[in-house]
Amino acid sequence: MIKHFRQQTRASRAADGPSRAAAGPGGRRSGPALVLWGSLIAAAFAAGAVLHALGMLPIDHLPPLHGHFRTPSISLLPPLLLGVLAVAVLPALTARARFGAALLVAYGTALAWTVLLAVSGEGLARPFTGPYEYAAVLPAVGDDPLGWLASFTERLPGYPTHVRGHPPLPVLVLWALARVGLPGPFWAAVLVVLVGCSAVVAVAVTVRRLAGEETARLALPYLALSPAAVWIATSMDALFAGVGAWGVALLVSGGAGSAGSAGSRARVLCGAAAGVLLGALPYLSYGLVPYLLIPVVAAVVTRISRAAAIACLAGVAAVTAAFAAGGFLWPSGVLATHAEWAADPGAARPYLYFLVANLAVLALLTGPATAAGLVRTTPGGVRALVAAAIVAVLALDVSGVTRGEVERIWVPYAVWIVLAAVRSPGRRWLAAQALTGLLLQGLVISPW
């Protein structure tokens, strides 16, 4: 009992106030890190305003964000109150409750935070009602999804913008949702938010495996109140984030601690399931190919079994084979989408501006606590995950195919990068994260 009390006390202290590590040299470096964070964002908006005024960014009215400015309204009061309550009680709850209960509390908080932010603006389902969204092509799928899949690349030029920029799986997900009796924008939004917010649980489960339970508990409040919640409700990229996060979690956690034949079977089954989820990522978005670096790094750090690795690769291969059998070849899809992108106004955006401005958007999604945490010493497993996600983002950024509109594209990566905030313990940092999300929601009208 004494040992249990000491563990609870350590967890509570870590949640309620700055740790010794944060108060040391790393803590002193947070000042310059925050200045750099703020300066990067301010410079991106200032340069974007100039470029927009010069007519070089005609389709972006609030660059580097793809949206418009608005004045905050009283409708922001419910998420504000929730944010204040969560900052006050969530760290202690996630530190002291059983780990399973802590996961549920964090997930529930993330859901409430995300939904309240969305309904304070244009509503939860509105982003799925636009003519450029995935649902607009569902009539073309009709009763023949395999026929639609086989002709997807050929008919790509006639599809809405988001469909032309992605592989066919997002449309098929919405088609399947309608087929099970849940049609329309509302149910699509519900699915996206439920799966997107579940990344909080999946990432924490992964962190527990890589860096221990105490670190996972420290991460939960920051994952739940991430500023990225503004674009988790409601863009399909939030669904991608949840799928990817659970793929990583299953890969590293399957059968952990189990011995014998039962443990071996669990590892193989979880590895296969992880492979299916991770194998689906390139068919959800072409921009998720660099994301696969994250599960590779996680697998290396945790030293997953050979059987689990083989099962994972088999799952990936099964997804690829299924799409090929259905008539969609991924390389052909990439080439067709690139041709469509080259003719799109977005391709004419200035490369050098967005090379830097995209990183400013990432800074907004991950918040000031993440910026402060990046200059502090983090547990090795967490550091590896954060580094993998950053490298993946940089690869996409340098490629030049992500010239703007990355506030949604970065969501699957932001849920991992925000883990750096675990080295910024204390309610003031968590409050700064929540405030960033509130300001983004209150000041920006976003199409997603």
Buried (B, 14 or more C-beta within 10 A) or exposed (E): EEEEEEEEEEBBBBBEBBBEBBEEEBBEBBEEBBEBBEEBBEEBBEBBBEBBEEEBBEBBBBBBBBBEEBEBEEEBEBBBEBBEEBBEBBBBBBBBBEBEEBBEBBBEBBBBBBBBBBBBBBBBBBBBBBEEBBBBBBEBBEEEBEEBBBBBBEEBEEBBBBBBBBBBBBBBBBBEBBEEEBBBBBBBBBBBBBBBBBBBBBBBBBBBBBBBBBBBBBBBBBBBBBBBBBBBBBBBBBBBBBBBBBBBBBBBBBBBEEEEEEBBBBBBBBBBBBBBBBBBBBBBBBBBBBBBBBBEBBBEBBEBBEBBBBBBBBBBEBBBEBBEEBBBEBEBBBEBBBEBBEEBEBBBBBEEBBBBBBBBBBBBBBBBBBBBBBBBEBBEBBBBBBBBBBBBBBBBBEEEBBBBBBBBBBBBBBBBBBBBBBBBBBBEBBBBBBBBBBBBBBBBBBBB
